[in-house]
Amino acid sequence: MSTRTETRTESVGTPAGEARITWYTARPARLVLALGHGAGGGIEARDLQALAAALPALGVTVALVEQPWRVAGKKVAAAPKVLDQGWHGLWPALLEPGLPVVAGGRSAGARVACRTAAGLGAAGVLALAFPLHPPGRPEKSRAEELTGAGVPTLVVQGGRDAFGRPGEFPEGAFELVEVEAADHGMAVPKKAALTQERALELITGAVADWLGRLVP
């Protein structure tokens, strides 16, 4: 059966303000992957866009979520508690009858997904560029958010991410895929053996494989 993609955008009211969801809907779909953005950018991030382009053909509806602070045009991200409120508030809009929802995001968005997944009933968490610690401050670890997600979790991390390199992560509580030479934004230098195009293919392939095992 062939799969087609439908794209639309909707606004959703939350206790933290108006959020926005851009849907890349697979028809038919077997699950929904909801992805939030980081504190330094929006849904235009290269990894989020790559997933939105690749996954609907595999029966995965991708929902790219813009937090209220971003929709309001503010330049500074809201506090973690407010980000969680926004995610809780928009979650019902992500529910499609009969479809499991995997929560996720990049950087700060991944932290939100980890903190809220179990309480919201998410089927899993996709953590892109998880900010394990502030750059240069490994003692300020956020590992407990990741290990405490309470649901199956995949971390996709750049090999030279200043917020936490793959080797710094604890073992056992989640799966981890390294994107060689990639930084926090999943950008790879031109001199790297891995091209930017191939890096994004690695990300989408790893996520598709994990989702296929999570929701066959």
C-alpha positions in Angstrom: 0.0 0.0 0.0 1.4 3.4 -1.0 1.7 6.2 1.6 1.0 9.8 0.9 1.9 12.8 3.0 -0.4 15.7 4.0 1.0 18.9 5.5 -0.9 21.4 7.6 -0.3 23.8 10.5 -2.6 24.4 13.5 -2.5 26.6 16.6 -3.1 25.1 20.0 -3.9 27.0 23.2 -1.9 25.9 26.3 -1.5 27.3 29.9 1.8 28.7 28.7 0.3 30.5 25.7 -0.4 29.6 22.1 1.7 26.7 20.6 1.9 25.7 17.0 2.0 22.2 15.4 3.2 21.6 11.8 1.9 18.2 10.7 3.5 15.9 8.2 0.8 13.4 8.2 1.2 9.9 6.7 -1.8 8.2 5.1 -2.0 5.6 6.4 -0.1 6.1 9.6 1.0 3.6 12.3 2.3 6.1 14.8 2.9 9.8 15.6 6.3 11.2 16.3 6.0 14.6 18.1 9.2 16.7 18.1 10.0 19.9 20.0 12.7 22.3 19.1 15.7 23.6 21.2 16.2 26.8 23.1 18.4 28.3 20.4 16.2 27.7 17.3 12.9 26.4 16.0 11.6 23.6 13.8 13.8 24.6 11.0 16.6 22.6 12.6 18.3 20.3 10.0 17.6 17.1 11.9 13.9 17.9 12.6 13.4 18.8 8.9 15.1 15.7 7.7 12.9 13.5 9.9 9.8 15.3 8.7 10.8 14.7 5.1 11.8 11.1 5.4 9.5 9.4 7.9 6.0 9.9 6.6 6.8 7.6 3.6 7.4 4.9 6.2 4.0 5.4 7.8 5.1 7.8 10.6 3.2 11.0 11.0 5.7 13.7 12.2 4.4 16.6 14.3 6.9 19.5 14.6 5.9 21.5 17.7 6.7 25.2 18.4 6.6 26.1 22.0 4.6 29.2 23.0 7.6 31.4 23.6 8.8 30.8 20.1 5.3 31.4 18.6 5.2 34.7 20.5 8.4 35.8 18.9 10.5 35.9 22.1 14.3 35.3 21.7 14.8 33.7 25.1 13.3 30.3 25.9 10.9 29.9 28.8 11.9 28.2 32.1 11.7 24.4 32.1 8.5 24.3 34.2 6.8 26.6 31.6 8.1 24.4 28.7 6.6 21.4 30.4 3.3 23.2 30.9 3.2 24.0 27.2 3.9 20.4 26.2 1.3 19.1 28.6 -1.2 21.6 27.2 -0.7 20.7 23.5 -0.4 16.9 24.1 -4.1 16.1 23.5 -3.9 17.7 20.1 -1.2 15.1 19.2 -3.4 12.1 19.9 -4.8 10.3 16.9 -7.3 7.5 17.5 -5.5 4.2 17.7 -2.0 5.5 17.2 0.8 5.5 19.7 2.6 8.8 20.2 6.4 8.9 20.6 7.6 12.1 22.3 10.8 13.8 21.3 12.8 16.8 20.3 16.2 18.3 20.1 18.2 19.7 22.9 15.8 21.5 25.3 12.9 19.8 23.5 14.4 16.4 24.3 14.6 17.4 28.0 10.9 18.3 28.0 10.0 14.9 26.3 12.1 13.0 28.9 10.5 14.8 31.9 6.9 14.4 30.7 6.8 11.1 28.7 5.7 8.7 31.4 3.1 11.0 32.8 1.6 11.6 29.4 1.6 8.0 28.3 4.2 8.4 25.5 5.2 5.2 23.8 8.9 6.2 23.8 11.3 9.2 23.7 13.5 10.3 20.9 16.3 12.6 22.2 18.2 14.4 19.5 21.3 16.2 20.7 20.4 15.7 24.4 22.2 18.5 26.4 23.8 16.2 29.0 25.5 19.3 30.6 26.3 22.9 29.8 29.4 23.2 27.7 32.5 22.8 29.8 30.5 22.0 32.9 30.2 18.2 33.1 29.6 18.3 36.8 26.2 19.9 36.0 24.8 16.6 34.6 21.2 16.2 33.5 21.5 12.4 33.1 18.7 11.8 35.6 16.2 13.4 33.2 17.3 10.9 30.5 17.6 7.8 32.6 14.3 8.7 34.4 12.2 9.0 31.3 10.5 5.7 32.2 9.9 4.6 28.5 12.0 3.2 25.7 14.5 6.0 24.7 16.8 6.6 21.8 19.5 9.2 22.0 21.0 10.5 18.7 24.2 12.5 19.6 26.9 14.3 17.6 30.4 13.0 18.1 31.7 16.5 19.0 28.6 17.9 20.8 29.9 20.3 23.4 26.8 19.6 25.5 27.8 16.0 25.9 29.8 13.7 23.7 28.5 10.1 23.3 31.2 8.7 25.6 30.0 10.8 28.5 26.6 9.2 28.6 25.8 6.5 31.2 25.1 3.0 29.9 22.1 0.8 30.1 18.9 2.9 30.3 18.6 3.8 26.6 20.0 3.2 23.1 22.5 5.7 21.7 23.5 6.4 18.2 26.6 8.5 17.4 26.7 10.9 14.5 30.4 11.0 13.8 32.0 14.6 13.8 28.6 16.3 14.2 28.2 19.2 16.6 25.1 20.1 18.8 23.3 21.3 15.7 24.1 18.0 13.8 26.4 20.0 11.5 29.6 18.3 10.3 32.7 20.1 9.1 33.4 20.0 5.3 36.7 18.2 6.0 35.0 15.3 7.9 34.8 11.9 6.3 31.0 11.9 6.9 29.2 14.4 4.6 26.3 16.5 5.9 23.9 14.6 3.6 25.1 11.2 4.9 24.9 12.4 8.5 21.2 13.3 8.0 20.7 9.9 6.3 22.3 8.2 9.3 19.9 10.1 11.7 16.8 9.3 9.7 17.8 5.7 9.2 18.6 5.1 12.9 15.3 6.7 14.0 13.3 4.7 11.4 14.9 1.5 12.6 14.2 2.2 16.2 10.6 3.2 15.6 10.2 0.1 13.5 11.3 -2.0 16.5 9.3 0.1 19.0 6.0 0.0 17.0 6.2 -2.8 14.4 
